[in-house]
Amino acid sequence: MTLRDPLQPIPTLSLPSGEWVPVLGQGTWTMGESRRSRREEAEALRLGLDLGMTLIDTAEMYADGGAEEVVAEAIAGRRDEVFLVSKVLPGNASRRGTIEACERSLRRLRTDRIDLYLLHWRGRHPLAETLEAFAELVRAGKIRYWGVSNFDTGDMEELTGLPGGAAVATNQVLYNLSRRGIEYDLLPWCRERRIPIMAYSPIEQGRILENTVLRRVAARHGATPAQVALAWLLRQKDVMVIPKAGRPEHVRENRAALDLELTAEDLAELDRAFPSPTRKVPLEML
Ligand SMILES: NC(=O)c1ccc[n+]([C@@H]2O[C@H](COP(=O)([O-])OP(=O)(O)OC[C@H]3O[C@@H](n4cnc5c(N)ncnc54)[C@H](OP(=O)(O)O)[C@@H]3O)[C@@H](O)[C@H]2O)c1
């Protein structure tokens, strides 16, 4: 593998507020679904924290709150190391519903604050109401920043036109080699406004790992296909990447993806296999 200094800390990027967060974090979807595996999942997250992946992404939706409980176990005694992200379901995102959902999440997470609280996707409640609730939660110190998820360009335009809407800290969206739609307009739109993207399902939940080109590029570097998929995202300095790994070997592998530097030849080959869009593609979600 073409290694940078492996002892380097994880690079950070600045949120619009000026807060620095690591560009490589940890996802938690499907964690907490089985009682049996909760301890190993919390251990995997703790290993990730030890390796510097201190941004943890969760949601009230995951395992009906079970993932937040796993996170609570993982961060017990080390809350201050962690940049904690959680999400409110759109069905709960009324003014009062958002506040109640946040309070339930705080109880499950066994903490007094969520660092970044996202609207999981757009639903029936007016955005303005959700924003009012976010503002109230910030005032009460229950969340530090707020953001959105699965918002396409039109949604972002509408959001940032609302009172307080320009304070959005991130848009968490589906982005990986096989899902490059956002490169046409959403990513440039966010870049112009310095709103960082958080890329979810960065290895397409494992579905792209058998791809021949990905495997060939990986073999050239003595790396794995997952590391190439992550390094491809991480080469963009304003994108946060949140792979989910329940197995310790995956956690270590994902951390090491930061040490993999893709060459111009690798990037060209990946572009041919996974072309960037040449027209608007509506935002996909999982
Ligand atoms: N906002 C949204 O709507 C939304 C939607 C989807 C996801 N997300 C967030 O984004 C996170 C990541 O997305 P995701 O969980 O959908 O998919 P993902 O991170 O692309 O893939 C997770 C899967 O890949 C496996 N894996 C992880 N590292 C690997 C490696 N180095 N080699 C081989 N396999 C590896 C994991 O296995 P093991 O667990 O067995 O290690 C797991 O089965 C989620 O967990 C969630 O926090 C948000």
The ligand as an SDF file (V2000), in Angstrom:
LIG
                    3D

 48 52  0  0  0  0  0  0  0  0999 V2000
  -29.1100    9.1910    6.5940 N   0  0  0  0  0  0  0  0  0  0  0  0
  -29.4880    8.0640    6.0560 C   0  0  0  0  0  0  0  0  0  0  0  0
  -30.5790    7.9590    5.4800 O   0  0  0  0  0  0  0  0  0  0  0  0
  -28.5680    6.8820    6.1160 C   0  0  0  0  0  0  0  0  0  0  0  0
  -28.8160    5.7710    5.3080 C   0  0  0  0  0  0  0  0  0  0  0  0
  -27.9230    4.7120    5.3690 C   0  0  0  0  0  0  0  0  0  0  0  0
  -26.8360    4.7560    6.2220 C   0  0  0  0  0  0  0  0  0  0  0  0
  -26.6310    5.8300    7.0400 N   0  0  0  0  0  0  0  0  0  0  0  0
  -25.4870    5.9030    7.9860 C   0  0  0  0  0  0  0  0  0  0  0  0
  -24.2970    5.5940    7.2900 O   0  0  0  0  0  0  0  0  0  0  0  0
  -23.6600    4.4730    7.8920 C   0  0  0  0  0  0  0  0  0  0  0  0
  -22.9050    3.6490    6.8660 C   0  0  0  0  0  0  0  0  0  0  0  0
  -23.7680    3.1510    5.8670 O   0  0  0  0  0  0  0  0  0  0  0  0
  -24.2890    1.6150    5.8200 P   0  0  0  0  0  0  0  0  0  0  0  0
  -24.2250    0.9860    7.1600 O   0  0  0  0  0  0  0  0  0  0  0  0
  -25.6020    1.6710    5.1420 O   0  0  0  0  0  0  0  0  0  0  0  0
  -23.2940    0.9310    4.7930 O   0  0  0  0  0  0  0  0  0  0  0  0
  -21.7170    0.7910    4.6180 P   0  0  0  0  0  0  0  0  0  0  0  0
  -20.9800    1.4740    5.6770 O   0  0  0  0  0  0  0  0  0  0  0  0
  -21.4480    1.1200    3.2010 O   0  0  0  0  0  0  0  0  0  0  0  0
  -21.5310   -0.7940    4.7610 O   0  0  0  0  0  0  0  0  0  0  0  0
  -21.6820   -1.4860    5.9760 C   0  0  0  0  0  0  0  0  0  0  0  0
  -21.4400   -2.9710    5.7100 C   0  0  0  0  0  0  0  0  0  0  0  0
  -20.1080   -3.1380    5.1800 O   0  0  0  0  0  0  0  0  0  0  0  0
  -19.3670   -4.0280    5.9930 C   0  0  0  0  0  0  0  0  0  0  0  0
  -17.9910   -3.5210    6.0890 N   0  0  0  0  0  0  0  0  0  0  0  0
  -17.5420   -2.4520    6.7930 C   0  0  0  0  0  0  0  0  0  0  0  0
  -16.2270   -2.2940    6.6300 N   0  0  0  0  0  0  0  0  0  0  0  0
  -15.8260   -3.2860    5.7820 C   0  0  0  0  0  0  0  0  0  0  0  0
  -14.5750   -3.6450    5.2340 C   0  0  0  0  0  0  0  0  0  0  0  0
  -13.4670   -2.9760    5.5110 N   0  0  0  0  0  0  0  0  0  0  0  0
  -14.5320   -4.7170    4.3910 N   0  0  0  0  0  0  0  0  0  0  0  0
  -15.6490   -5.4160    4.1000 C   0  0  0  0  0  0  0  0  0  0  0  0
  -16.8630   -5.1170    4.5940 N   0  0  0  0  0  0  0  0  0  0  0  0
  -16.9450   -4.0620    5.4340 C   0  0  0  0  0  0  0  0  0  0  0  0
  -20.0410   -4.0510    7.3410 C   0  0  0  0  0  0  0  0  0  0  0  0
  -19.8120   -5.3050    7.9300 O   0  0  0  0  0  0  0  0  0  0  0  0
  -19.5940   -5.5480    9.5120 P   0  0  0  0  0  0  0  0  0  0  0  0
  -20.6010   -4.7180   10.2180 O   0  0  0  0  0  0  0  0  0  0  0  0
  -19.8030   -7.0150    9.6480 O   0  0  0  0  0  0  0  0  0  0  0  0
  -18.1890   -5.1500    9.8690 O   0  0  0  0  0  0  0  0  0  0  0  0
  -21.5040   -3.8210    6.9480 C   0  0  0  0  0  0  0  0  0  0  0  0
  -22.0890   -5.0570    6.5560 O   0  0  0  0  0  0  0  0  0  0  0  0
  -24.8370    3.7290    8.5500 C   0  0  0  0  0  0  0  0  0  0  0  0
  -24.4030    2.7420    9.4590 O   0  0  0  0  0  0  0  0  0  0  0  0
  -25.6030    4.8740    9.1170 C   0  0  0  0  0  0  0  0  0  0  0  0
  -24.9820    5.3500   10.3010 O   0  0  0  0  0  0  0  0  0  0  0  0
  -27.4730    6.9100    6.9690 C   0  0  0  0  0  0  0  0  0  0  0  0
  1  2  1  0
  2  3  2  0
  2  4  1  0
  4  5  1  0
  4 48  2  0
  5  6  2  0
  6  7  1  0
  7  8  2  0
  8  9  1  0
  8 48  1  0
  9 10  1  0
  9 46  1  0
 10 11  1  0
 11 12  1  0
 11 44  1  0
 12 13  1  0
 13 14  1  0
 14 15  2  0
 14 16  1  0
 14 17  1  0
 17 18  1  0
 18 19  2  0
 18 20  1  0
 18 21  1  0
 21 22  1  0
 22 23  1  0
 23 24  1  0
 23 42  1  0
 24 25  1  0
 25 26  1  0
 25 36  1  0
 26 27  1  0
 26 35  1  0
 27 28  2  0
 28 29  1  0
 29 30  1  0
 29 35  2  0
 30 31  1  0
 30 32  2  0
 32 33  1  0
 33 34  2  0
 34 35  1  0
 36 37  1  0
 36 42  1  0
 37 38  1  0
 38 39  2  0
 38 40  1  0
 38 41  1  0
 42 43  1  0
 44 45  1  0
 44 46  1  0
 46 47  1  0
M  CHG  2   8   1  16  -1
M  END
$$$$
